[in-house]
Amino acid sequence: MAKLHAYLNFNGNCEEAFTFYEKVFHTKNPGYMRYGDIPADPQMPPIPDEAKNKICHTAISINGDSMLMGADVIPAFGQQYIQGNNTYVMLMCDDATEAKTLHEALSNEAQVVEMPLGETFFAELYSSFQDKFGISWMIYFGGNKDVDCESNA
């Protein structure tokens, strides 16, 4: 069964926010993946110098089962921070079949598909979209590509 996590987008202050959340929830952040850590991809725009130290992904455990995850929004990637798109429901799936099934059902008649379900450098399957009701979702199955933020601390 997929685990449900909150995913928060920030306008350049993700690291500051997660330092605050660590104190609030009495937990330790294992580390940050920065945009400068992303491998070069000829199909993606280059990462601007001013964005390289921004947060691409981070997460803290709230109670062992729930996580608070986050990232900074980068306009060079076509992202725009708008109050309202700064919160996603993240479904972390146990296997590829579950990811495909949930993606197919939730993205049916989607208002916006930001990233279709597919392989990325950080996951075997990942997608992000707004469902037909305007709710923002992320579907994730890391498989053999699960990212270890601890090595980027």
Residue pairs with C-beta under 8 A, 6 or more apart in sequence:
1 94
1 98
2 91
2 92
2 93
2 94
2 98
2 102
3 65
3 66
3 67
3 91
3 92
4 66
4 89
4 90
4 91
5 59
5 66
5 67
5 68
5 69
5 89
5 90
5 91
5 92
6 66
6 67
6 68
6 69
6 87
6 88
6 89
6 90
7 69
7 70
7 71
7 87
7 88
7 89
7 90
7 138
8 14
8 17
8 68
8 69
8 70
8 71
8 86
8 87
8 88
9 70
9 71
9 72
9 73
9 79
9 81
9 85
9 86
9 87
9 88
10 17
10 55
10 70
10 71
10 72
10 73
10 81
10 86
11 72
11 73
11 81
12 54
12 72
12 73
13 72
14 54
14 55
14 58
14 70
14 71
14 72
15 32
15 55
15 58
17 70
18 29
18 32
18 55
18 58
18 60
18 68
18 70
19 29
21 60
21 68
22 28
22 29
22 60
25 60
25 62
25 68
27 60
27 61
27 62
28 60
29 58
29 59
29 60
29 149
29 153
30 59
30 60
30 148
30 149
30 150
30 153
31 58
31 148
31 149
31 150
31 151
31 152
31 153
32 55
32 57
32 58
32 149
32 152
32 153
33 55
33 56
33 57
33 58
33 122
33 147
33 149
33 152
34 52
34 53
34 54
34 55
34 56
34 152
35 47
35 51
35 52
35 53
35 54
35 55
35 56
35 72
35 74
36 47
36 51
36 52
36 53
37 56
37 152
38 47
38 56
38 121
39 121
40 46
41 121
44 77
45 76
45 77
46 76
47 74
47 76
48 74
48 76
51 72
51 74
51 76
54 72
54 74
55 70
55 71
55 72
56 71
56 72
57 69
57 70
57 71
57 122
57 147
57 149
58 69
58 70
58 71
58 149
59 67
59 68
59 69
59 70
59 149
60 67
60 68
61 67
62 68
67 90
69 90
73 79
73 80
73 81
73 86
85 136
87 136
88 128
88 136
88 137
88 138
89 135
89 136
89 137
89 138
90 137
90 138
90 140
91 99
91 102
91 137
91 138
91 139
91 140
92 140
92 141
92 142
93 99
93 102
93 125
93 139
93 140
93 141
94 141
95 141
96 124
96 125
96 141
96 143
98 141
99 117
99 125
99 139
99 140
99 141
100 117
100 125
102 139
103 117
103 125
103 127
103 139
106 129
106 131
106 137
106 139
107 113
107 117
107 127
107 129
107 131
107 137
108 132
109 131
109 132
110 129
110 130
110 131
110 132
111 130
111 131
111 132
111 134
112 129
112 130
113 127
113 129
114 128
114 129
114 130
115 126
115 127
115 128
115 129
116 127
117 125
117 126
117 127
117 139
118 125
118 126
118 127
119 125
119 126
119 145
120 126
120 145
121 145
122 142
122 145
122 146
122 147
123 140
123 141
123 142
123 143
123 145
123 146
123 147
124 141
124 142
124 143
124 144
124 145
125 139
125 140
125 141
125 143
126 138
126 139
126 140
126 141
127 137
127 138
127 139
128 136
128 137
128 138
128 139
129 136
129 137
130 136
130 137
131 137
